[in-house]
Amino acid sequence: MIMSALSSCGSMFTGTVTTAMASTYLSLPAEIDAADLSFTEKEMELQNKIDRIETDYPGYDEYDYNLGAIGHDPYTLISYLSAVHTEFTAAGIESEIQELFDAMYSLTTEEVEETRTRTVTKTGTRIVTNPDGTTRTEEYEYEEEEEYTVTILRVTLTVTPLESIVAGRMDSEQTEIFGAYTETKGGLQVFASPVDYYWYYYISSYYGYRKNPNTGAEELHRGVDIAVPTGTFVYAAHDGTVTEATYDSYYGNYVVITDSKGYTTKYAHMDSLNVSAGQSVKKGDNIGKSGNTGSSTGSHLHIECLYNGEYYNSLFYFEAGEQTIYGETTGGTGGGTSNVIPPESYDDATVQTLMREANRYLGMPYTFGGTAPASFDCSGFVSWVINNCGNGWNVGRCTADELRSHCSQVSLSEAKPGDLIFFQGTYDTPGASHVGIYVGNNMMIHCGKPVQY
């Protein structure tokens, strides 16, 4: 029997678990974080290996990359490990983490030669008769087709969704427990939601090891980035005292709140602050608005949490709000009036990963001819999502009409989530002029102004 979560997160942090509920992670927070960090570190090393390809494999005329997206859902990983092991230590399950990683990612290289043709201009000589009847030799240019050989290194990263991998490693009881963890998000939440939104849908960067999007340097990202529009109200997640409310070049405008129990939360890259250092706040007080200040590539809220000075993965310890930005249904159950089915509610794992990748960019602005993933136009957004969702697909960077050439036409009644939907005449261009991804319920996700449902 699966019971509801009734645990005290305070006792979890101190290591004295008092209630053992099947829908609450029972491992110590430090072990949960260490397990997920191990996975993110392996992912960063994989990214480094890809980044070194042209250095480690020099001398090729071309490098052809077909790369699935690197990244996993921490809830999937920790819910699986908790369902299978109940309580674990990161060291104790390191070999299993490696097995999961190896099952998820396969990086291969293949050397191929292609014979191509090109038009070259050559110089020849010919005899020309002068007007007086004499002859002379002159040079002239002509074009000729010639064959040449190109040596290509094809680099392929095949990504199998982690959800599919763990589903095949659990028995029926473990699957039921896994489902309970998925429903409660681990049941460890101790802080209120920092925004009104069900922000799980809008995570643009998780806690863990990564390559900094601005500098490319390796770093331990000690928070979670939530891609909400500039001007979104930000709330204190717990009672406490504002110990910092200031600006620096990395965090931009930020607020730090600390309480007498040892909990600290940070809110960064804000557009404006509504509190000052030394001020007492209550849970739910407005402390400012989200923004794009400091070292930031787009509007978002960065949140961190600490206990007695130690960082923890804020994904697991903040509650989420109930509102959505673009009309999605919260809670993973689908349904509702005018709403989209959330990614985890699709039956097809490939559709889940496609929609999860698409949802990462909600709220990003439309830029004609934009350079993904910093900015998108409609076809650039759909191309990027297809290529980077982790399903092993690669269509390159296509226009809307080029994307249509990859598809077979079906009627609207036959449309399924994950299909592409095309429009003509939205601006003056031949063929399809706009494209989105069908999500069900007669709705799509697309790069309008901005990326939205």
N, C-alpha and C positions, 0 to 999 in steps of 0.2 A: 504494500500500500504506500503510495506517495503522499507524504504529508506536507503541509505548507510550512514556509520558513518562519521560525520564531527565534532565531539566534541573536545574540548580542555581539555586535561587531567590536565593541570595546574589549570584550573578553577574548575575541579572536586575535586582536592585535597584541594583547598581553600573553597569549598562548594558553589561556585557561578556558577551553571550550566547555560550555556548560550544557548545551543542547545539541543533540545529534539529529539533525533533520536531513532527510534524503534530498531535499531541494536546496540545501545550503552547502557551499564548499566547506569542507572540514579541515583542509590543509592550512597550515599557518600562512598568513599573508606573504611573509618573506619567501616562503617556498613556492607559492603560486607565482610571485613575480619572477623568481629566479628561473622557473621552468619556462615561462614565456620569453624571458630575456635570452635564454639559451637558443630558442627558436629564432628570435629576431637577429641574434648575432650570426647565426648560420646564414640567414637571408642576406645580411649585409656582406658577408664574405662571398656569397654567390654573386652579388652585384659587383663587388670588386673584381671578381674573376672575369665577369663579362666586360667590365671597363678596361681590363688589361689585354683583351683578346688581340688587338692589333699590335701590341708590344710583344706579347708572348708568341704570336704567330705572324712574324713579319714577312714581307716579300710578296704578298698577294696583290693582284691588280685591283680586286674588289673584295669587300666583305658584305655578305648578305645576311642580315639579321632577321630572324623570325622568333620573337621573344614574347612569351606569356608574361603576365604581370607577376611581380614578386610581392608577396604579402599574404597574410592569413588573418582570420578572425580569432582574436585571443579567446573569446568565449567558447568557440568550437574546440580549441585545444584544451583549455582547462576543464571544460565540462566533460570532455571525453576522458581525460586523465582521472578526474574525480569519480566518474561513473565506473571506471574499471578498477581503480585502486582505492577509492574512498578517501584515505589520507595518504599523501605522498610527500617525499622530499625530492627536490630537484636532482640531487645526486643519485638518488635511487632509481629515477626513471630517465636518466640521461640517455641510456642506450635506446629506449623506446622513442624519445624525442628525435634521436638521429634516424631511427627507422621511419618515422612519420615524415621527416624532412626528405629523406631519400626517396620515399614513395611519392611525395608531392612534386619534386623537381627533378627534371632530367635535362642536363645540358650536353649537347652533342655538337661536334664539328665535322664537316665533310668537305674535302677538297674536290672541286669539279673544274673541268675545262669546258669552255664554250667557244665554238667557232662562229665568228660574226663577220659581217661584211660592212665595209665602209667605202665611201667615195673619196678618192684621193685625186689630187691634181698633179699631173705629170707634165714634163717638158719634152717635146719631140722636135725633130727637124724635118723640113720638107723642101722640095725644089719648087721655086716660084719663077715663072717666066716674066721678064720685064717687058715694058711696052716696045722696046727696040728689038725684041726677039732674043736677047741674052737671058741667061738663067742665073739664079742665085739661090743660096741656101738660107732659109730663115727658121728661127725657132718659133714654136707655138705651144700653147698650153691646151691640155685636154683632160677630161675627167674619166676615171676608170674605177670600176668596183674591184675591191680586193678583199680577200679573206684574211682574218687575223685571229689569234687565239688569246682568250682571256682566262686567267687562273683566278678562281673565286673560292673563298672560304665561306661556306654556309654554316651559320651559327644558329642553332635552334634550342630554345628553352621551352620544353613542354611542361605545362603545369596542370596537375590533376587537383581538382578542388579538395581541400582538406575534409570538407563535409562528406564527400564520397568515400574517402579513404577510411575515416573513422567508422562510418556506417557499416563497413564490412568487417570490422574488428570487434564488434560488440554482440553479446547474446541478447535475448529479448528483455531480460531484467535490466541489463545495463543500458539498453536502448531506452527503456522507460525512465530510468533515472536521468539519463542524458536529456531527455525531453523536459523533465522537471527543472533541471538546471538551466536549460535554454529559456524556459518560461520565466524563471525568477532572476535571470542574469547572475546566478550564483548566490543571491541572497545576502550579500555582505554590505549592502549600501548603508553608510552611516551619515552621509552628507545629503542635503536636499539638492534638487536640480539647480544649476547655476543659470539656466534659461528656461523659458516657458515651454520650449520645444522638446519633443521626443528625439533628443540629439544623437541617439545611436545611428540614425539615418544619415547624419551629416558629418561624420568623422572623416577628416582629411589626412590625419596622421596619428598613428597610435603611439603609445608609450613603448620605448625600446630602442635598440640600436638601429641606426639608419645613416644614410648619406645626407648631409644638410642640403636642403633644396636651394639655398642661396650660394653656399661656398663649395659644396661637393665634399667637404671634409667629413670624416667619420665622427659620429657623436652618439651619446646616449641621450635620447630625447626623453626627458623626465616628465612629460605631461601628455595630454591628449588634446588635439586640435579639432575644434568644432567649427565647421564652415557655415557660419550664420552671417546674414547681411550686416553691413555696417549700420549701427544705430539700434541693434537688438538690445533690449534691456538685460542687464546682468545682475544677479541677485546673490547676496551672501548665502552660502550653503550651510552655515551654522552660526550660532551665537558666538561672539568673541569681540576682540579688540583689533582695530586696524593698526597694524604695526608698521606698514609701509603703504604709501599711496603716492607714487612718483613716476618718473620717466627714466628709462635708460635705453641705450642704443639697441640692446638685444630684445628685451621684453616690451619695449615701447611704454605706453601708459599701463601701469599695473597696480594691483592692490594685493596686499597680504593680510590675512586675518588669522589670528591665533587665539586659542581659548585656554582655560585653566587645566584642561584635561590632557594637554599635549598635542592637540590636533592643530594643524596649520593648512590653510588652503591659499592658493595663488591664482589670480585671474589676470591674463596678460594680453597685450596688443590691443588694448581698448582705445576707443576713439575719444572718450571723455570719462572723467572720474566724478563721482558724486559724494565721495567721502574723503576724509583727511586722516593723517596719522594721529593716533591717540583716541580716535572716536570709537565708542562702543556701538556694535551693530547687533541686530537680531536676525535670525534665520529668515530669509525672504525679503530683507531690506534691499532696495535698489542701490547698488554701489557704482553704477556707471553704465556705459553703453559700449558694445563691441565695436571693433574697428580694424585697422590695418597699419598700426604704428610699430616702430622698431624694425627688427629683422623679420620681415613678413613678406610672403609672396601673394597674399590676397586676404580679403576680409575674413577673420575668424576669431574665435575665443580660444585661448590656450589655458587649460586648467591643470593645476598640480595639487597634490596632497602629501602631507608629511605627518608622521606620528613620532613624537619625541626626537625630532630632527632627522628622521630617516624617511627617504622618499618611498612612496608606494605607487603602484599603478592606479591612477585615478579612474580608469575605466571601470574598475570593480567596486568603487566606493562612493560614487555619486549616483543619486537617483536621476531619473529623466522626467521631463515634463510630459504633458499630454498633447500639446498643440503641435501642428506640423506647418511647415512653410508653404507647401504647395498642394495640400489636400490629401496627402497620403493617410492611410489608416495605420494607427499605432498598435503595438502589442503583438504583431505577428499573426493576427487571426483573419485579416482580410475583411471583406464585406463593407458595410456602411453605405452611405449615399454619396456618390460622386467621388469615390476614392480608389486609389491604386492598391493592389495587393503588395505587401512588403516583400522584399527579396526572399526572406527565409520561408515564406509561405508557398512558394512555387514548388510543384512536385519535381520538376526537372532540375537537377543540380547545375546543369550548364546555364539554365535561365537564371538561377539564383546568383551565380557568379557574374553573369552579364549585368543583371540589375544592380547588384551590389557595387560594381565598378561604376555604373552610370550614376548612382546616387551619391558617389563621392564628390561629384562636381556640381551638385545642386547649388544654385545661387551665383555661379561664376558668370561673368559678363559675356555678352556676345561681342566678338570682334571679327569683322570680315577678313578672311585669310589668316586668322589667328594661328599662333604657333603653340600646338598642344605640348604639355597640358597647362601651360600658363594662361592661355586664352583659346577660345574656340569660335568657329562658325558652325552652322548646323551639320555639314558633312564632316568637318574636322572632328567634332564631338563624337559622332557615331563611329567614324573610322577608328578613333582612339579607343573607344570603349570596346569595340570588337577585337582590336589587336592586343589590348592589355587586360582583358578580363580574366585571363588565366585558362581559357579553354583551348589554347593552341591554334587559334585562328589568326590569319594575317591577310588583310586585303590591301595593305599599304594606305597611303593617304589619297582618298578618292573624293571626287565631287559627288553631289547627290545623284546625278545621272549615271556616273560610273558605279556607284553602289547598287543602283537599280539593275545594272547589267550582271551583277553577281546573284540576283534573286530570280525566283520563279513567281509569277503573278498568281495570287489567290484572291478569292472574294472576301469581303469584309466579314461575312459569316463564318469563313474558314480561318480567319486570322487567329493566331495563338500568341501568347506572350513571348517576346523575343524576336518576333517578325519585324521587318522594317516597313514603315508606312511613308509613302512619297506624295508630294504635292507638286503641281505644275502651275506656273504663272504668278508665283509670289513675287518674282521680279523678272526682268526682261532677259531670259536666257533660254535656249532651246532645251527640251527635255525636262527632266525633274529638276525643280529649283529648291526644294526643301525636303528634309528627311528627318524622321524621328524613330524611336524604338517603341513598338506597341507593347503596352503593359497589361492589357485587359480592361474590362469595363468601359470600352470605347474611349480609352485615354492612352496617351503616349508620353514619354519623357523625351525632350528635345532641347536643343540650344536655341531658344527663342531669345528673349531679352529679359532675364538671363536664362541659364539652364534651368528648366522647370518642367512640371507636369502640366 
